[in-house]
C-alpha cells in the first residue's frame, strides 16, 4: 500500500471544491463537480509525484464525503428514494473514477 501524501490530497480536494462551486455559480453544477474531481485528482497526482491513481482516488473519496455532507445539509424531502439512491451511487462512482483517472494521467509518463 503506498503512503498518502496528505498535502497533495487536501490540495486536490480544495481545487475540486473550488471548481465545483464555480460550476454552481455558472449554472452547471454537475459539470463543475465532474471537472473539479478530474482536475483535483490530476493536481494531487502531480503534487505527489508518485502513485497518481492512488492519490487521485483519495481525492475522489474525499469528494464523495464532501458531497455527502453538502447534500445532506441542503436536502429537503426526497420524492423517490430508489431513484435518488441509484443516482447518488452512480455520481459517487463517476467522481471516484474521474479523480483516479486525473491522478493516473498526472503520473503516467
C-alpha positions in Angstrom: 0.0 0.0 0.0 1.5 3.4 -1.0 1.8 6.1 1.6 -0.6 9.0 1.3 0.8 12.5 0.6 -1.9 14.3 2.5 -0.7 17.7 1.3 -1.4 16.6 -2.3 -4.7 15.0 -1.3 -6.0 18.1 0.6 -4.8 20.4 -2.2 -6.6 18.3 -4.8 -9.8 18.3 -2.8 -9.6 22.1 -2.4 -9.2 22.6 -6.1 -12.1 20.2 -6.7 -14.4 22.1 -4.4 -13.4 25.5 -5.9 -14.2 24.2 -9.4 -17.5 22.6 -8.3 -18.6 25.9 -6.6 -17.6 27.8 -9.7 -19.7 25.4 -11.7 -22.7 26.1 -9.5 -22.3 29.9 -9.9 -22.0 29.5 -13.7 -25.1 27.3 -13.8 -23.5 24.0 -14.5 -23.4 22.1 -11.1 -22.9 18.6 -12.4 -20.3 19.6 -14.9 -18.4 21.6 -12.3 -18.4 18.7 -9.9 -17.1 16.3 -12.6 -14.4 18.6 -13.9 -13.4 19.5 -10.4 -13.0 15.9 -9.5 -10.8 15.2 -12.5 -8.8 18.4 -12.0 -8.4 17.7 -8.3 -7.2 14.2 -8.9 -4.7 15.4 -11.5 -3.4 18.1 -9.2 -3.0 15.6 -6.4 -1.1 13.1 -8.6 1.1 15.9 -9.9 1.9 17.2 -6.4 2.6 13.8 -5.0 4.8 12.9 -8.0 4.1 9.2 -7.4 1.2 6.8 -7.2 -1.1 9.1 -9.2 -4.0 6.7 -9.5 -3.9 6.2 -5.7 -3.8 9.9 -4.9 -6.5 10.7 -7.4 -8.7 8.1 -5.8 -8.0 9.7 -2.4 -9.3 13.0 -3.8 -12.3 11.2 -5.3 -13.1 9.6 -1.9 -12.8 12.9 -0.1 -15.0 14.4 -2.8 -17.7 11.9 -2.1 -17.6 12.7 1.6 -17.7 16.4 1.0 -20.6 16.0 -1.5 -22.5 13.8 1.0 -22.1 16.5 3.7 -23.1 19.3 1.4 -26.2 17.4 0.0 -27.3 16.3 3.4 -27.1 19.8 4.7 -29.1 21.2 1.8 -31.6 18.4 1.3 -35.3 18.7 1.6 -37.6 15.7 1.2 -36.9 13.1 -1.5 -39.7 12.1 -3.8 -38.3 8.7 -4.9 -35.8 7.1 -2.6 -34.8 4.4 -5.0 -34.0 6.8 -7.9 -32.2 9.2 -5.5 -30.1 6.3 -4.1 -29.1 5.0 -7.5 -28.3 8.5 -8.8 -26.2 9.1 -5.7 -24.3 5.8 -6.1 -23.7 6.5 -9.8 -22.5 10.0 -9.3 -20.2 8.8 -6.5 -18.6 6.1 -8.7 -18.2 8.7 -11.5 -16.4 11.1 -9.2 -14.1 8.4 -7.9 -13.3 7.2 -11.5 -12.7 10.7 -12.8 -10.5 11.7 -9.9 -8.5 8.5 -10.1 -8.1 8.9 -13.9 -6.9 12.5 -13.4 -4.3 11.3 -10.9 -3.2 8.5 -13.2 -2.8 10.9 -16.1 -0.6 13.2 -13.9 2.0 10.5 -13.3 1.8 8.1 -16.2 4.9 9.4 -18.0 
